Amino acid sequence: MKMEKMRLESVIRGSWQYTLDAQHSLDSGVELAINTLQENLQFIDKQDALFHSTELNDIQENRYEVFSHYNYTLSQAAYFQASLIYEYA
């Protein structure tokens, strides 16, 4: 069996942060990710060379994400975060 693979992920992310006061803040943004998988897989039967199979797979996924986070600082060591996230792929 012979296999060649190439994986690639490209991400673009933009975000905006707003501080309400020392304890409260909001951040929101958008993310775009493009994932690519190129795979060449080859099976060869060594007995009498009767079987030969080759698979070529090219897969691309585009993922979009919109997010918003509310942050509340409880202390220097702890904080609370509530999030609203929408993802489409």
C-alpha positions in Angstrom: 0.0 0.0 0.0 1.3 3.4 -1.0 -0.2 6.6 0.4 0.5 10.3 -0.2 -1.3 13.0 1.8 -1.4 16.8 1.9 -3.4 18.7 4.5 -3.8 22.4 4.5 -5.9 24.8 6.6 -6.0 28.6 6.0 -7.8 30.7 8.5 -8.8 34.4 8.4 -10.3 35.9 11.6 -11.4 39.4 12.4 -12.6 40.4 15.9 -13.7 43.5 17.8 -13.4 44.0 21.5 -15.2 46.4 23.7 -14.5 47.0 27.4 -17.6 48.2 29.3 -15.7 48.6 32.6 -13.0 46.8 34.7 -15.2 43.7 35.1 -17.3 43.5 31.9 -16.2 43.2 28.3 -17.6 42.0 24.9 -15.8 40.6 21.9 -17.3 39.6 18.6 -16.0 38.6 15.2 -16.1 36.5 12.1 -13.8 33.6 11.0 -13.4 31.9 7.7 -11.4 28.6 7.4 -10.6 26.7 4.2 -9.5 23.1 4.8 -8.0 21.0 2.0 -7.1 17.3 1.9 -5.5 15.8 -1.1 -4.9 12.0 -0.8 -3.5 9.5 -3.2 -3.9 5.9 -2.0 -2.8 2.9 -4.0 -3.3 -0.8 -3.2 -1.4 -3.4 -5.2 -1.8 -7.1 -4.8 1.6 -8.8 -5.1 0.3 -12.2 -6.1 0.1 -12.6 -9.9 -0.6 -8.8 -10.2 -4.4 -9.5 -10.7 -5.6 -6.7 -8.4 -4.8 -3.0 -8.7 -6.8 -0.2 -7.2 -6.1 3.5 -7.0 -8.1 6.2 -5.1 -7.6 9.9 -5.6 -9.5 12.1 -3.1 -9.5 15.9 -3.2 -11.7 17.3 -0.4 -12.2 21.0 0.3 -14.3 22.4 3.2 -15.2 26.1 3.7 -16.2 26.9 7.2 -17.8 30.2 8.4 -18.1 31.2 12.0 -19.7 34.2 13.7 -19.2 34.6 17.4 -19.9 36.9 20.3 -18.5 36.5 23.9 -19.5 38.3 27.1 -16.7 38.2 29.7 -17.2 38.9 33.4 -14.1 39.1 35.7 -14.9 37.5 39.1 -11.4 37.9 40.5 -7.8 38.0 39.2 -7.8 34.2 39.0 -11.3 33.5 37.6 -13.7 34.8 35.1 -17.1 33.9 33.6 -17.7 33.8 29.9 -21.0 33.4 28.0 -20.7 32.7 24.2 -23.0 32.7 21.2 -21.5 31.0 18.2 -22.9 30.2 14.8 -20.9 27.9 12.4 -21.7 26.9 8.9 -19.7 24.4 6.9 
